[in-house]
């Protein structure tokens, strides 16, 4: 059995987690957590790039993210529900992540919405004793399930201050030259521009982080929604009374 992960980010395609939570992954690793990523597909239906190139881009980005592991399940792009549940259950049981984060329910891309439901289901079913008893791993259910922001309206339950790692987060995202704005890639390829490959979208990524950061009293922030209700018996420790964050006026 592999060493337990503290945090596992799951995205439908390579680059999804870098677009949404790259800073949180880097920061968590620096704080001593074991962090991993699972890409559900190789993005073979994408307008730009190839699966092979995206594999390499994901590998390069992982260096900047400081990951303990990264896997690609190789599910069919555009149809991640096919055999996806059992495959993801096996991953959860093998790595036993305490925290899982993935797409929100309301997404622009159908694959992202499908990934949201797949991950929620897998987090539940992976804890059932009688499901897939042949698997070489004991049942496991993550302690916490988080959802990260995409391009649609998103009311966060909390925001992670990623100001200290913003430059490294940007470098990780720039590894995906076939997907996000990259003048060098555009000069060498004649593929059409996409929703995320133009300069304005890349600039919006920073604007989004600044917007959520402003809400939490920092420069750059990554927002999350919490699935369920958090409980505590120690309010002072739970709210970190020494913290400098402020509530928006």
N, C-alpha and C positions, 0 to 999 in steps of 0.2 A: 504494500500500500504506500502511495506517495505521501509526503508530509502534508499536513493539512494547510489549506489556504485560508487566510483571513478574509480576503475579498476577491470575488470573481465577477468580472464585467462580461456580459454576453451581448454581442451585437449580431445583426443579421448578415452584415457584410464587413470585410476588412475595411477599415477607416471609420466605421460607425462609432466605436468607443473613443477614438482619438478626437472626433468632431465634438463629442459631448462631454467626456469626463477625463480627458488626458491629464489634466492638472491634478485631479483627485487621485488618479492612479500613481502618478509620480510622487505626490506628497505623501501618500499612504506608505509607499515603499521606503521613502526617506525616514519615516517615523517608525520603521521596523516591522511593518506588516508584510506578510507574504501575499503578493498580488498576482492574479492571473487573468487571462483573457481567453474567451472562446468566441471564435467567428463561426457562425452557423453555416455560411456558404463561402464559395470562392469568388462570388460576384461575377459569374461568367456571363450574365445577361447585361452587364453594364455597357453603356454606349462607348465608353473609352477604356483603353487598356486591355490586357489579357489576364486570364487567371494566373498565369505564370508570373507576369509582372507584378500583379497585386500580392502574390505570395511573397515576393522579394521586398515589396514596399512594407508589408506587414512585419517582416523580419527586421528591416531597418528601423521601423518605428518602435519596435519592442525594445531595442537597445536604449533609446531615449526614455522610454517609459520605465525601465528598470524592472521588468517583469520576472517573476519566478517561473512562470510557464505561459505558453500560448499554444492553443490547439485550434485547428479548423476541422469541423465535423464533416465538411464536404457534402452537406445536404444540397439538394437541387435548388438553385437560385430560382425564385418565383414559385416554389412549392416546398417550403421548408417544413410543412407539417407531415410530409411523407417520411415515415420512419424516424421523424425527429424526436418524438417523445422518449422512446426507449434509449436512443443514442444520448440524449441529454441527461436522462436519469443516470445512465452509467457514468457520465462525467461527474455529476454531482456526488455520486457515491464514492467515486475514486478519489476526488480531491477534497470532499467534505468542507466546502466553504462556509464560513460563518455568515458572511454578508454576500448577497448577490444583487447586482444592479443590471438593469436592462431598459429597453424602450418603454415609453409611456403608452397608454391605451389609444390616445388620439394622435395619429401620425400621418404625415403626407404620403409616405411610401407604404404600399400594402404589405410588403415583406416585413416592415418594422412592426406594423400592427400584429401580424401573424407571430412574429418573434415574441412580442409582449405576452400573448396568450400561451404560446408554447412554454415560455420560461415559467410563468405562473403555474401552469399545470405540472410541469416537471418538478418544480420545487415542492409541490404537494405530494405527487405520486412517488417521488424518490424516498419518502418516509414510510411508505406502506410495506409492511413485512412480506406480504404475499405477492407483491409485484416483482416479476423477473427474478425468481429465486435462484436462477442459474448464474446470475451475475456474480463475479468474484469480488463482491464488496457488500458490506452490511448496509441496511437502509439508513438514509441520512436526510434530514430536512434542514435547510439553512435557517439560521436564527432571525435574519432580517432580509427583507426584499425591498429594494429601492428602485425608483424609476427616474431616469434623467430626462432633461429637456431636449426637444428638437426645435422645429421651426414654428410650431403652432403655440397658441396661448398656453401658458404653463404657470400655475400658482404653486410656488414651492412651499414645502413644509420646513426646509432649512437650506442654507447656502454654505458651501465650503469655500473658504478663502484660499485661492490658488495663486495669489499675487507673487509669492516667492518663487514659484516654479513656472511662471507664465512663459518665459523665453524658451525653456526646455519643452514645454507643452507645444509651443508653436513649431519648434524644430521637429517634433514627432509628427505633427500634422503635415508638415511640408514634405515628409518622406513619400506621401501619396501624390506624386507629381502627375500621375495619369488621371487623378480624380479631382483634385482641387486646383486652384489657379497656379499655373507654373509656366512662365514665358518660355523657358527652355523646352519643355515638353511640347508646347503649342507650335514652336518653330520646327520641330522634328516630326510632327505627326499632323495629319489632315483630318483627324476626327472632329466631329462637331462639338460645339460648346454645350455644356449641360447646366442644369440648375445650380450645381455646386462648383463648377469649374471656372466661373467668371470672377473677376477681381472683387466685384461688389459683395459677393457671398463671403469671400475670405475676410473682407473688412467687417462684414456683419458679425462674424464669429467673435471678433474682439468687442464689437459694440454690445452684443448680447452679454458677454462676460462682464463688461463694465456696468451694464444696466443692473444685473443681479448683484454685482459687487456693491453698487451704490445702496441697494436695499439693505444690505447686511453691514455696511460701514467699512468696506474694503475696496481695493481698486478693481480686482478681478475675482469674480465668483462663479461657481458652478452649482446650479440649483438641483434639488432633488425632492421628489415626493416619496413619502413613506407608506408602504402597503401595510395597513393595519393600524393599531393604536399602541403607542409606546407607554410603558408603565415604569414607575420608579418608587422606591421607598426612601430615597435620599435626594430631595429637591435641590439642595445646594450643590452636590456633586453633579447632578444631572444637568443643571443649567450653568455650570462652571462660573461661579460668581466672580472670579477674577478676570473673566474675559472682557475684551474691550468692544465687542460688537454692540450695536445699538439697533433699536427698532426704528423703522422709517417713520417720520413724523407725518 
